[in-house]
Amino acid sequence: MKISVEISYYPLRQEYRQPISEFLTRLSQHPSLEVEYGKMSSFIFGDYGVIMPLLEAEMGKTLRVIPKSVFVIKLSGGCH
């Protein structure tokens, strides 16, 4: 099933740009996903079975390094 994900990541620290960039770079390296970047959120398009485990893994990595972080996620089926 194809889905769209709108995701915003807010590292709660003074230097916030680098962690956001690193997180999005890791997501965009997956060959079967399409990632679009915005100023306040980014969009990921692809298969549910690929996106969800990838988000779980990448958000887990991020939260282990920067525990004071906020992710805001919206999922939508077939909106791309």
mmCIF file as gemmi writes it, N, C-alpha and C atoms, coordinates in Angstrom:
data_model
loop_
_atom_site.group_PDB
_atom_site.id
_atom_site.type_symbol
_atom_site.label_atom_id
_atom_site.label_alt_id
_atom_site.label_comp_id
_atom_site.label_asym_id
_atom_site.label_entity_id
_atom_site.label_seq_id
_atom_site.pdbx_PDB_ins_code
_atom_site.Cartn_x
_atom_site.Cartn_y
_atom_site.Cartn_z
_atom_site.occupancy
_atom_site.B_iso_or_equiv
_atom_site.pdbx_formal_charge
_atom_site.auth_seq_id
_atom_site.auth_asym_id
_atom_site.pdbx_PDB_model_num
ATOM 1 N N . MET Axp A 1 ? 0.844 -1.17 0 1 0 ? 1 A 1
ATOM 2 C CA . MET Axp A 1 ? 0 0 0 1 0 ? 1 A 1
ATOM 3 C C . MET Axp A 1 ? 0.896 1.242 0 1 0 ? 1 A 1
ATOM 4 N N . LYS Axp A 2 ? 0.631 2.151 -0.914 1 0 ? 2 A 1
ATOM 5 C CA . LYS Axp A 2 ? 1.395 3.398 -1.006 1 0 ? 2 A 1
ATOM 6 C C . LYS Axp A 2 ? 0.871 4.396 0.023 1 0 ? 2 A 1
ATOM 7 N N . ILE Axp A 3 ? 1.805 5.086 0.683 1 0 ? 3 A 1
ATOM 8 C CA . ILE Axp A 3 ? 1.425 6.109 1.653 1 0 ? 3 A 1
ATOM 9 C C . ILE Axp A 3 ? 2.264 7.362 1.457 1 0 ? 3 A 1
ATOM 10 N N . SER Axp A 4 ? 1.779 8.435 2.056 1 0 ? 4 A 1
ATOM 11 C CA . SER Axp A 4 ? 2.503 9.696 2.159 1 0 ? 4 A 1
ATOM 12 C C . SER Axp A 4 ? 2.71 9.969 3.638 1 0 ? 4 A 1
ATOM 13 N N . VAL Axp A 5 ? 3.883 10.428 3.981 1 0 ? 5 A 1
ATOM 14 C CA . VAL Axp A 5 ? 4.183 10.789 5.365 1 0 ? 5 A 1
ATOM 15 C C . VAL Axp A 5 ? 4.681 12.221 5.375 1 0 ? 5 A 1
ATOM 16 N N . GLU Axp A 6 ? 4.062 13.036 6.208 1 0 ? 6 A 1
ATOM 17 C CA . GLU Axp A 6 ? 4.587 14.377 6.472 1 0 ? 6 A 1
ATOM 18 C C . GLU Axp A 6 ? 5.261 14.288 7.83 1 0 ? 6 A 1
ATOM 19 N N . ILE Axp A 7 ? 6.529 14.655 7.884 1 0 ? 7 A 1
ATOM 20 C CA . ILE Axp A 7 ? 7.275 14.527 9.133 1 0 ? 7 A 1
ATOM 21 C C . ILE Axp A 7 ? 8.042 15.811 9.434 1 0 ? 7 A 1
ATOM 22 N N . SER Axp A 8 ? 7.977 16.209 10.684 1 0 ? 8 A 1
ATOM 23 C CA . SER Axp A 8 ? 8.756 17.338 11.19 1 0 ? 8 A 1
ATOM 24 C C . SER Axp A 8 ? 9.586 16.826 12.353 1 0 ? 8 A 1
ATOM 25 N N . TYR Axp A 9 ? 10.828 17.246 12.406 1 0 ? 9 A 1
ATOM 26 C CA . TYR Axp A 9 ? 11.725 16.832 13.478 1 0 ? 9 A 1
ATOM 27 C C . TYR Axp A 9 ? 12.286 18.078 14.144 1 0 ? 9 A 1
ATOM 28 N N . TYR Axp A 10 ? 12.147 18.129 15.462 1 0 ? 10 A 1
ATOM 29 C CA . TYR Axp A 10 ? 12.614 19.269 16.242 1 0 ? 10 A 1
ATOM 30 C C . TYR Axp A 10 ? 13.562 18.784 17.343 1 0 ? 10 A 1
ATOM 31 N N . PRO Axp A 11 ? 14.873 18.837 17.119 1 0 ? 11 A 1
ATOM 32 C CA . PRO Axp A 11 ? 15.804 18.538 18.201 1 0 ? 11 A 1
ATOM 33 C C . PRO Axp A 11 ? 15.78 19.719 19.179 1 0 ? 11 A 1
ATOM 34 N N . LEU Axp A 12 ? 15.53 19.435 20.418 1 0 ? 12 A 1
ATOM 35 C CA . LEU Axp A 12 ? 15.399 20.502 21.416 1 0 ? 12 A 1
ATOM 36 C C . LEU Axp A 12 ? 16.769 20.861 21.984 1 0 ? 12 A 1
ATOM 37 N N . ARG Axp A 13 ? 17.527 21.54 21.133 1 0 ? 13 A 1
ATOM 38 C CA . ARG Axp A 13 ? 18.862 21.988 21.522 1 0 ? 13 A 1
ATOM 39 C C . ARG Axp A 13 ? 19.254 23.171 20.661 1 0 ? 13 A 1
ATOM 40 N N . GLN Axp A 14 ? 20.278 23.867 21.094 1 0 ? 14 A 1
ATOM 41 C CA . GLN Axp A 14 ? 20.734 25.079 20.413 1 0 ? 14 A 1
ATOM 42 C C . GLN Axp A 14 ? 21.113 24.808 18.959 1 0 ? 14 A 1
ATOM 43 N N . GLU Axp A 15 ? 21.946 23.796 18.729 1 0 ? 15 A 1
ATOM 44 C CA . GLU Axp A 15 ? 22.387 23.429 17.377 1 0 ? 15 A 1
ATOM 45 C C . GLU Axp A 15 ? 21.408 22.393 16.825 1 0 ? 15 A 1
ATOM 46 N N . TYR Axp A 16 ? 20.458 22.837 16.036 1 0 ? 16 A 1
ATOM 47 C CA . TYR Axp A 16 ? 19.386 21.95 15.575 1 0 ? 16 A 1
ATOM 48 C C . TYR Axp A 16 ? 19.487 21.569 14.097 1 0 ? 16 A 1
ATOM 49 N N . ARG Axp A 17 ? 20.189 22.317 13.308 1 0 ? 17 A 1
ATOM 50 C CA . ARG Axp A 17 ? 20.202 22.063 11.857 1 0 ? 17 A 1
ATOM 51 C C . ARG Axp A 17 ? 20.913 20.769 11.475 1 0 ? 17 A 1
ATOM 52 N N . GLN Axp A 18 ? 22.045 20.509 12.065 1 0 ? 18 A 1
ATOM 53 C CA . GLN Axp A 18 ? 22.813 19.316 11.704 1 0 ? 18 A 1
ATOM 54 C C . GLN Axp A 18 ? 22.038 18.025 11.988 1 0 ? 18 A 1
ATOM 55 N N . PRO Axp A 19 ? 21.42 17.848 13.17 1 0 ? 19 A 1
ATOM 56 C CA . PRO Axp A 19 ? 20.666 16.61 13.395 1 0 ? 19 A 1
ATOM 57 C C . PRO Axp A 19 ? 19.497 16.428 12.412 1 0 ? 19 A 1
ATOM 58 N N . ILE Axp A 20 ? 18.841 17.512 12.046 1 0 ? 20 A 1
ATOM 59 C CA . ILE Axp A 20 ? 17.751 17.427 11.083 1 0 ? 20 A 1
ATOM 60 C C . ILE Axp A 20 ? 18.295 16.979 9.731 1 0 ? 20 A 1
ATOM 61 N N . SER Axp A 21 ? 19.371 17.594 9.304 1 0 ? 21 A 1
ATOM 62 C CA . SER Axp A 21 ? 19.988 17.246 8.025 1 0 ? 21 A 1
ATOM 63 C C . SER Axp A 21 ? 20.435 15.786 8.002 1 0 ? 21 A 1
ATOM 64 N N . GLU Axp A 22 ? 21.052 15.332 9.073 1 0 ? 22 A 1
ATOM 65 C CA . GLU Axp A 22 ? 21.514 13.943 9.143 1 0 ? 22 A 1
ATOM 66 C C . GLU Axp A 22 ? 20.341 12.968 9.092 1 0 ? 22 A 1
ATOM 67 N N . PHE Axp A 23 ? 19.273 13.264 9.807 1 0 ? 23 A 1
ATOM 68 C CA . PHE Axp A 23 ? 18.083 12.408 9.81 1 0 ? 23 A 1
ATOM 69 C C . PHE Axp A 23 ? 17.493 12.315 8.407 1 0 ? 23 A 1
ATOM 70 N N . LEU Axp A 24 ? 17.314 13.45 7.752 1 0 ? 24 A 1
ATOM 71 C CA . LEU Axp A 24 ? 16.724 13.451 6.406 1 0 ? 24 A 1
ATOM 72 C C . LEU Axp A 24 ? 17.646 12.789 5.379 1 0 ? 24 A 1
ATOM 73 N N . THR Axp A 25 ? 18.937 12.946 5.537 1 0 ? 25 A 1
ATOM 74 C CA . THR Axp A 25 ? 19.886 12.301 4.626 1 0 ? 25 A 1
ATOM 75 C C . THR Axp A 25 ? 19.764 10.783 4.726 1 0 ? 25 A 1
ATOM 76 N N . ARG Axp A 26 ? 19.656 10.274 5.942 1 0 ? 26 A 1
ATOM 77 C CA . ARG Axp A 26 ? 19.51 8.821 6.11 1 0 ? 26 A 1
ATOM 78 C C . ARG Axp A 26 ? 18.224 8.323 5.458 1 0 ? 26 A 1
ATOM 79 N N . LEU Axp A 27 ? 17.137 9.06 5.616 1 0 ? 27 A 1
ATOM 80 C CA . LEU Axp A 27 ? 15.873 8.645 4.995 1 0 ? 27 A 1
ATOM 81 C C . LEU Axp A 27 ? 15.966 8.682 3.477 1 0 ? 27 A 1
ATOM 82 N N . SER Axp A 28 ? 16.57 9.723 2.943 1 0 ? 28 A 1
ATOM 83 C CA . SER Axp A 28 ? 16.607 9.903 1.493 1 0 ? 28 A 1
ATOM 84 C C . SER Axp A 28 ? 17.513 8.903 0.793 1 0 ? 28 A 1
ATOM 85 N N . GLN Axp A 29 ? 18.378 8.216 1.522 1 0 ? 29 A 1
ATOM 86 C CA . GLN Axp A 29 ? 19.28 7.241 0.908 1 0 ? 29 A 1
ATOM 87 C C . GLN Axp A 29 ? 18.578 5.944 0.536 1 0 ? 29 A 1
ATOM 88 N N . HIS Axp A 30 ? 17.354 5.756 1.004 1 0 ? 30 A 1
ATOM 89 C CA . HIS Axp A 30 ? 16.641 4.521 0.665 1 0 ? 30 A 1
ATOM 90 C C . HIS Axp A 30 ? 16.156 4.615 -0.781 1 0 ? 30 A 1
ATOM 91 N N . PRO Axp A 31 ? 16.535 3.662 -1.628 1 0 ? 31 A 1
ATOM 92 C CA . PRO Axp A 31 ? 16.267 3.787 -3.065 1 0 ? 31 A 1
ATOM 93 C C . PRO Axp A 31 ? 14.797 3.744 -3.475 1 0 ? 31 A 1
ATOM 94 N N . SER Axp A 32 ? 13.936 3.153 -2.673 1 0 ? 32 A 1
ATOM 95 C CA . SER Axp A 32 ? 12.538 3.038 -3.109 1 0 ? 32 A 1
ATOM 96 C C . SER Axp A 32 ? 11.639 4.148 -2.563 1 0 ? 32 A 1
ATOM 97 N N . LEU Axp A 33 ? 12.224 5.127 -1.889 1 0 ? 33 A 1
ATOM 98 C CA . LEU Axp A 33 ? 11.429 6.224 -1.335 1 0 ? 33 A 1
ATOM 99 C C . LEU Axp A 33 ? 11.685 7.515 -2.092 1 0 ? 33 A 1
ATOM 100 N N . GLU Axp A 34 ? 10.664 8.345 -2.106 1 0 ? 34 A 1
ATOM 101 C CA . GLU Axp A 34 ? 10.794 9.699 -2.635 1 0 ? 34 A 1
ATOM 102 C C . GLU Axp A 34 ? 10.676 10.644 -1.45 1 0 ? 34 A 1
ATOM 103 N N . VAL Axp A 35 ? 11.624 11.555 -1.312 1 0 ? 35 A 1
ATOM 104 C CA . VAL Axp A 35 ? 11.623 12.504 -0.197 1 0 ? 35 A 1
ATOM 105 C C . VAL Axp A 35 ? 11.615 13.911 -0.775 1 0 ? 35 A 1
ATOM 106 N N . GLU Axp A 36 ? 10.684 14.722 -0.277 1 0 ? 36 A 1
ATOM 107 C CA . GLU Axp A 36 ? 10.613 16.138 -0.646 1 0 ? 36 A 1
ATOM 108 C C . GLU Axp A 36 ? 10.845 16.952 0.618 1 0 ? 36 A 1
ATOM 109 N N . TYR Axp A 37 ? 11.644 17.992 0.496 1 0 ? 37 A 1
ATOM 110 C CA . TYR Axp A 37 ? 12.022 18.804 1.652 1 0 ? 37 A 1
ATOM 111 C C . TYR Axp A 37 ? 11.248 20.111 1.667 1 0 ? 37 A 1
ATOM 112 N N . GLY Axp A 38 ? 10.789 20.492 2.859 1 0 ? 38 A 1
ATOM 113 C CA . GLY Axp A 38 ? 10.129 21.77 3.05 1 0 ? 38 A 1
ATOM 114 C C . GLY Axp A 38 ? 10.81 22.531 4.17 1 0 ? 38 A 1
ATOM 115 N N . LYS Axp A 39 ? 10.335 23.721 4.431 1 0 ? 39 A 1
ATOM 116 C CA . LYS Axp A 39 ? 10.945 24.544 5.482 1 0 ? 39 A 1
ATOM 117 C C . LYS Axp A 39 ? 10.596 24.053 6.889 1 0 ? 39 A 1
ATOM 118 N N . MET Axp A 40 ? 9.368 23.592 7.088 1 0 ? 40 A 1
ATOM 119 C CA . MET Axp A 40 ? 8.934 23.147 8.414 1 0 ? 40 A 1
ATOM 120 C C . MET Axp A 40 ? 8.707 21.641 8.51 1 0 ? 40 A 1
ATOM 121 N N . SER Axp A 41 ? 8.551 20.981 7.379 1 0 ? 41 A 1
ATOM 122 C CA . SER Axp A 41 ? 8.357 19.539 7.377 1 0 ? 41 A 1
ATOM 123 C C . SER Axp A 41 ? 8.81 18.978 6.042 1 0 ? 41 A 1
ATOM 124 N N . SER Axp A 42 ? 8.98 17.672 6.029 1 0 ? 42 A 1
ATOM 125 C CA . SER Axp A 42 ? 9.369 16.978 4.809 1 0 ? 42 A 1
ATOM 126 C C . SER Axp A 42 ? 8.325 15.923 4.506 1 0 ? 42 A 1
ATOM 127 N N . PHE Axp A 43 ? 8.318 15.46 3.264 1 0 ? 43 A 1
ATOM 128 C CA . PHE Axp A 43 ? 7.331 14.479 2.828 1 0 ? 43 A 1
ATOM 129 C C . PHE Axp A 43 ? 8.054 13.254 2.294 1 0 ? 43 A 1
ATOM 130 N N . ILE Axp A 44 ? 7.557 12.093 2.683 1 0 ? 44 A 1
ATOM 131 C CA . ILE Axp A 44 ? 8.11 10.825 2.241 1 0 ? 44 A 1
ATOM 132 C C . ILE Axp A 44 ? 6.994 10.067 1.54 1 0 ? 44 A 1
ATOM 133 N N . PHE Axp A 45 ? 7.301 9.542 0.368 1 0 ? 45 A 1
ATOM 134 C CA . PHE Axp A 45 ? 6.324 8.792 -0.407 1 0 ? 45 A 1
ATOM 135 C C . PHE Axp A 45 ? 6.893 7.415 -0.697 1 0 ? 45 A 1
ATOM 136 N N . GLY Axp A 46 ? 6.057 6.396 -0.51 1 0 ? 46 A 1
ATOM 137 C CA . GLY Axp A 46 ? 6.515 5.041 -0.796 1 0 ? 46 A 1
ATOM 138 C C . GLY Axp A 46 ? 5.577 4.013 -0.225 1 0 ? 46 A 1
ATOM 139 N N . ASP Axp A 47 ? 6.081 2.804 -0.092 1 0 ? 47 A 1
ATOM 140 C CA . ASP Axp A 47 ? 5.285 1.685 0.388 1 0 ? 47 A 1
ATOM 141 C C . ASP Axp A 47 ? 5.258 1.653 1.92 1 0 ? 47 A 1
ATOM 142 N N . TYR Axp A 48 ? 4.081 1.421 2.461 1 0 ? 48 A 1
ATOM 143 C CA . TYR Axp A 48 ? 3.893 1.37 3.912 1 0 ? 48 A 1
ATOM 144 C C . TYR Axp A 48 ? 4.878 0.401 4.57 1 0 ? 48 A 1
ATOM 145 N N . GLY Axp A 49 ? 5.03 -0.785 3.977 1 0 ? 49 A 1
ATOM 146 C CA . GLY Axp A 49 ? 5.905 -1.813 4.535 1 0 ? 49 A 1
ATOM 147 C C . GLY Axp A 49 ? 7.37 -1.439 4.536 1 0 ? 49 A 1
ATOM 148 N N . VAL Axp A 50 ? 7.745 -0.471 3.741 1 0 ? 50 A 1
ATOM 149 C CA . VAL Axp A 50 ? 9.13 0.017 3.708 1 0 ? 50 A 1
ATOM 150 C C . VAL Axp A 50 ? 9.283 1.213 4.642 1 0 ? 50 A 1
ATOM 151 N N . ILE Axp A 51 ? 8.344 2.133 4.561 1 0 ? 51 A 1
ATOM 152 C CA . ILE Axp A 51 ? 8.456 3.383 5.319 1 0 ? 51 A 1
ATOM 153 C C . ILE Axp A 51 ? 8.38 3.17 6.828 1 0 ? 51 A 1
ATOM 154 N N . MET Axp A 52 ? 7.424 2.408 7.289 1 0 ? 52 A 1
ATOM 155 C CA . MET Axp A 52 ? 7.221 2.298 8.736 1 0 ? 52 A 1
ATOM 156 C C . MET Axp A 52 ? 8.418 1.684 9.472 1 0 ? 52 A 1
ATOM 157 N N . PRO Axp A 53 ? 8.978 0.561 9.014 1 0 ? 53 A 1
ATOM 158 C CA . PRO Axp A 53 ? 10.169 0.045 9.707 1 0 ? 53 A 1
ATOM 159 C C . PRO Axp A 53 ? 11.365 0.998 9.612 1 0 ? 53 A 1
ATOM 160 N N . LEU Axp A 54 ? 11.489 1.683 8.478 1 0 ? 54 A 1
ATOM 161 C CA . LEU Axp A 54 ? 12.575 2.64 8.309 1 0 ? 54 A 1
ATOM 162 C C . LEU Axp A 54 ? 12.424 3.803 9.291 1 0 ? 54 A 1
ATOM 163 N N . LEU Axp A 55 ? 11.21 4.342 9.413 1 0 ? 55 A 1
ATOM 164 C CA . LEU Axp A 55 ? 10.98 5.429 10.375 1 0 ? 55 A 1
ATOM 165 C C . LEU Axp A 55 ? 11.261 4.964 11.799 1 0 ? 55 A 1
ATOM 166 N N . GLU Axp A 56 ? 10.812 3.762 12.131 1 0 ? 56 A 1
ATOM 167 C CA . GLU Axp A 56 ? 11.05 3.234 13.476 1 0 ? 56 A 1
ATOM 168 C C . GLU Axp A 56 ? 12.552 3.153 13.76 1 0 ? 56 A 1
ATOM 169 N N . ALA Axp A 57 ? 13.308 2.635 12.818 1 0 ? 57 A 1
ATOM 170 C CA . ALA Axp A 57 ? 14.754 2.491 13.012 1 0 ? 57 A 1
ATOM 171 C C . ALA Axp A 57 ? 15.449 3.846 13.089 1 0 ? 57 A 1
ATOM 172 N N . GLU Axp A 58 ? 15.141 4.74 12.156 1 0 ? 58 A 1
ATOM 173 C CA . GLU Axp A 58 ? 15.839 6.026 12.103 1 0 ? 58 A 1
ATOM 174 C C . GLU Axp A 58 ? 15.451 6.946 13.253 1 0 ? 58 A 1
ATOM 175 N N . MET Axp A 59 ? 14.183 6.946 13.641 1 0 ? 59 A 1
ATOM 176 C CA . MET Axp A 59 ? 13.791 7.757 14.798 1 0 ? 59 A 1
ATOM 177 C C . MET Axp A 59 ? 14.414 7.191 16.064 1 0 ? 59 A 1
ATOM 178 N N . GLY Axp A 60 ? 14.514 5.863 16.169 1 0 ? 60 A 1
ATOM 179 C CA . GLY Axp A 60 ? 15.168 5.247 17.32 1 0 ? 60 A 1
ATOM 180 C C . GLY Axp A 60 ? 16.623 5.658 17.429 1 0 ? 60 A 1
ATOM 181 N N . LYS Axp A 61 ? 17.353 5.62 16.295 1 0 ? 61 A 1
ATOM 182 C CA . LYS Axp A 61 ? 18.756 6.066 16.287 1 0 ? 61 A 1
ATOM 183 C C . LYS Axp A 61 ? 18.863 7.51 16.752 1 0 ? 61 A 1
ATOM 184 N N . THR Axp A 62 ? 17.98 8.342 16.231 1 0 ? 62 A 1
ATOM 185 C CA . THR Axp A 62 ? 18.009 9.769 16.556 1 0 ? 62 A 1
ATOM 186 C C . THR Axp A 62 ? 17.713 10.006 18.029 1 0 ? 62 A 1
ATOM 187 N N . LEU Axp A 63 ? 16.722 9.326 18.567 1 0 ? 63 A 1
ATOM 188 C CA . LEU Axp A 63 ? 16.351 9.529 19.969 1 0 ? 63 A 1
ATOM 189 C C . LEU Axp A 63 ? 17.404 8.992 20.936 1 0 ? 63 A 1
ATOM 190 N N . ARG Axp A 64 ? 18.171 8.006 20.52 1 0 ? 64 A 1
ATOM 191 C CA . ARG Axp A 64 ? 19.262 7.524 21.375 1 0 ? 64 A 1
ATOM 192 C C . ARG Axp A 64 ? 20.372 8.574 21.476 1 0 ? 64 A 1
ATOM 193 N N . VAL Axp A 65 ? 20.601 9.31 20.397 1 0 ? 65 A 1
ATOM 194 C CA . VAL Axp A 65 ? 21.654 10.33 20.388 1 0 ? 65 A 1
ATOM 195 C C . VAL Axp A 65 ? 21.156 11.643 20.983 1 0 ? 65 A 1
ATOM 196 N N . ILE Axp A 66 ? 19.944 12.039 20.63 1 0 ? 66 A 1
ATOM 197 C CA . ILE Axp A 66 ? 19.363 13.298 21.11 1 0 ? 66 A 1
ATOM 198 C C . ILE Axp A 66 ? 17.991 12.982 21.717 1 0 ? 66 A 1
ATOM 199 N N . PRO Axp A 67 ? 17.954 12.539 22.977 1 0 ? 67 A 1
ATOM 200 C CA . PRO Axp A 67 ? 16.695 12.127 23.582 1 0 ? 67 A 1
ATOM 201 C C . PRO Axp A 67 ? 15.649 13.249 23.681 1 0 ? 67 A 1
ATOM 202 N N . LYS Axp A 68 ? 16.113 14.472 23.794 1 0 ? 68 A 1
ATOM 203 C CA . LYS Axp A 68 ? 15.176 15.598 23.861 1 0 ? 68 A 1
ATOM 204 C C . LYS Axp A 68 ? 14.87 16.05 22.441 1 0 ? 68 A 1
ATOM 205 N N . SER Axp A 69 ? 13.997 15.302 21.79 1 0 ? 69 A 1
ATOM 206 C CA . SER Axp A 69 ? 13.602 15.561 20.414 1 0 ? 69 A 1
ATOM 207 C C . SER Axp A 69 ? 12.101 15.381 20.28 1 0 ? 69 A 1
ATOM 208 N N . VAL Axp A 70 ? 11.535 16.068 19.313 1 0 ? 70 A 1
ATOM 209 C CA . VAL Axp A 70 ? 10.106 15.937 19.024 1 0 ? 70 A 1
ATOM 210 C C . VAL Axp A 70 ? 9.956 15.585 17.553 1 0 ? 70 A 1
ATOM 211 N N . PHE Axp A 71 ? 9.146 14.561 17.276 1 0 ? 71 A 1
ATOM 212 C CA . PHE Axp A 71 ? 8.756 14.21 15.913 1 0 ? 71 A 1
ATOM 213 C C . PHE Axp A 71 ? 7.257 14.428 15.787 1 0 ? 71 A 1
ATOM 214 N N . VAL Axp A 72 ? 6.84 15.064 14.711 1 0 ? 72 A 1
ATOM 215 C CA . VAL Axp A 72 ? 5.419 15.234 14.393 1 0 ? 72 A 1
ATOM 216 C C . VAL Axp A 72 ? 5.212 14.527 13.061 1 0 ? 72 A 1
ATOM 217 N N . ILE Axp A 73 ? 4.291 13.548 13.048 1 0 ? 73 A 1
ATOM 218 C CA . ILE Axp A 73 ? 4.121 12.716 11.853 1 0 ? 73 A 1
ATOM 219 C C . ILE Axp A 73 ? 2.651 12.626 11.481 1 0 ? 73 A 1
ATOM 220 N N . LYS Axp A 74 ? 2.391 12.783 10.18 1 0 ? 74 A 1
ATOM 221 C CA . LYS Axp A 74 ? 1.056 12.565 9.612 1 0 ? 74 A 1
ATOM 222 C C . LYS Axp A 74 ? 1.188 11.514 8.532 1 0 ? 74 A 1
ATOM 223 N N . LEU Axp A 75 ? 0.314 10.512 8.567 1 0 ? 75 A 1
ATOM 224 C CA . LEU Axp A 75 ? 0.302 9.449 7.569 1 0 ? 75 A 1
ATOM 225 C C . LEU Axp A 75 ? -0.966 9.548 6.747 1 0 ? 75 A 1
ATOM 226 N N . SER Axp A 76 ? -0.829 9.304 5.46 1 0 ? 76 A 1
ATOM 227 C CA . SER Axp A 76 ? -1.977 9.35 4.58 1 0 ? 76 A 1
ATOM 228 C C . SER Axp A 76 ? -1.836 8.275 3.507 1 0 ? 76 A 1
ATOM 229 N N . GLY Axp A 77 ? -2.894 7.561 3.256 1 0 ? 77 A 1
ATOM 230 C CA . GLY Axp A 77 ? -2.877 6.534 2.216 1 0 ? 77 A 1
ATOM 231 C C . GLY Axp A 77 ? -3.204 7.125 0.863 1 0 ? 77 A 1
ATOM 232 N N . GLY Axp A 78 ? -2.372 6.869 -0.11 1 0 ? 78 A 1
ATOM 233 C CA . GLY Axp A 78 ? -2.646 7.216 -1.5 1 0 ? 78 A 1
ATOM 234 C C . GLY Axp A 78 ? -2.79 8.672 -1.835 1 0 ? 78 A 1
ATOM 235 N N . CYS Axp A 79 ? -2.038 9.559 -1.207 1 0 ? 79 A 1
ATOM 236 C CA . CYS Axp A 79 ? -2.163 10.992 -1.484 1 0 ? 79 A 1
ATOM 237 C C . CYS Axp A 79 ? -1.017 11.532 -2.321 1 0 ? 79 A 1
ATOM 238 N N . HIS Axp A 80 ? -0.413 10.705 -3.134 1 0 ? 80 A 1
ATOM 239 C CA . HIS Axp A 80 ? 0.677 11.221 -3.965 1 0 ? 80 A 1
ATOM 240 C C . HIS Axp A 80 ? 0.45 10.835 -5.403 1 0 ? 80 A 1
